[in-house]
Amino acid sequence: QVQVVESGGGLVQPGGSLRLSCVVSEGFFSFYSMGWYRQAPGKQRELVARISSTGRTNYTDSVKGRFTISRDNVKKIMLLQMNSLKPEDTAVYYCNFYPLREDSWGQGTQVTVSS
């Protein structure tokens, strides 16, 4: 079973920045598209950003221009740089494959944007 471990969340004021990291134990990490997902209280989990094996990126409209997804295939790490954070970005953030694998959810990392 593939293990994913997310980190980097925290409490930040509106307009602030955070960088999330995800380490993936998958040996063939470089072959797969990956995604960052988030789930806010009372809402369904949503795809925030995804990156293909070749580095092509795609973002949900609400984070375009503010978030940047990247990956390091040698270290098997995926990153999410989040700038100009808004209270509506508050959620638990998860990394997973794209399309997602139900058996590959990690614990997630909490991001709280509040003054």
C-alpha positions in Angstrom: 0.0 0.0 0.0 1.3 3.4 -1.0 1.8 5.8 1.9 1.5 9.6 1.6 2.5 12.0 4.3 1.4 15.6 4.2 3.0 18.5 6.2 3.3 22.2 6.2 -0.1 23.4 7.3 -0.8 25.8 10.1 -2.6 29.0 11.1 -2.0 32.0 8.9 -3.6 35.4 8.6 -5.5 36.4 5.4 -3.0 37.4 2.7 -0.3 35.1 4.1 1.5 32.2 2.6 2.1 28.5 3.4 3.9 25.8 1.6 2.6 22.2 1.8 4.7 19.2 1.2 3.8 15.6 0.4 6.1 12.6 0.5 4.9 9.6 -1.4 6.3 6.1 -0.9 5.3 4.9 -4.5 8.3 3.6 -6.3 7.0 4.7 -9.7 6.0 8.1 -8.4 7.4 9.8 -11.5 5.0 7.9 -13.8 1.8 9.2 -12.1 -0.2 12.4 -12.1 -0.7 13.7 -8.6 -3.1 16.1 -7.0 -3.8 18.3 -4.0 -7.3 17.9 -2.5 -8.9 19.8 0.3 -12.0 19.3 2.5 -13.5 22.2 4.4 -15.9 21.7 7.3 -19.3 20.6 6.0 -18.2 20.4 2.4 -17.2 17.7 0.0 -13.6 17.0 -0.7 -12.4 18.9 -3.8 -9.5 18.8 -6.2 -7.4 22.0 -5.8 -4.6 21.4 -8.2 -3.0 18.6 -10.2 0.3 18.0 -11.9 1.0 15.4 -14.6 4.0 13.2 -14.7 5.6 15.7 -17.2 4.8 18.7 -15.0 1.7 20.0 -16.7 -0.5 21.8 -14.1 -4.1 22.5 -13.7 -5.9 24.5 -10.9 -9.4 25.0 -9.7 -10.7 28.5 -10.5 -10.7 29.7 -6.9 -6.9 29.2 -6.5 -5.6 30.2 -9.9 -2.9 32.8 -9.7 -2.5 32.2 -5.9 -1.4 28.5 -5.6 1.5 26.8 -7.4 1.8 23.0 -7.5 5.2 21.4 -8.2 6.9 18.0 -7.9 10.4 16.6 -7.4 10.4 13.1 -9.0 13.8 12.2 -7.5 12.8 12.9 -4.0 9.2 11.8 -4.6 7.8 15.0 -3.2 5.0 17.1 -4.2 4.6 20.7 -3.1 1.8 23.3 -3.0 2.9 26.9 -2.6 -0.1 28.9 -1.4 0.0 32.7 -1.5 -2.6 35.4 -0.8 -4.5 33.0 1.4 -8.2 33.7 2.1 -10.4 32.4 4.9 -12.3 30.3 2.4 -9.0 28.3 1.8 -9.4 26.9 5.4 -9.6 23.1 5.0 -7.7 19.9 5.6 -5.4 19.5 2.6 -4.5 16.1 1.2 -2.3 14.8 -1.5 -3.2 11.8 -3.6 -2.9 10.4 -7.1 -4.9 11.8 -10.0 -7.2 10.1 -10.5 -7.3 9.5 -6.8 -6.8 6.2 -5.2 -9.1 5.5 -2.3 -6.5 3.5 -0.5 -3.8 6.2 -0.6 -5.3 9.0 1.6 -2.9 10.3 4.2 -3.8 12.1 7.4 -3.8 15.5 5.7 -2.6 18.8 7.0 -4.8 21.5 8.5 -4.7 24.9 7.0 -6.5 27.7 8.9 -6.7 31.2 7.5 -8.0 33.6 10.1 -7.2 36.9 11.7 
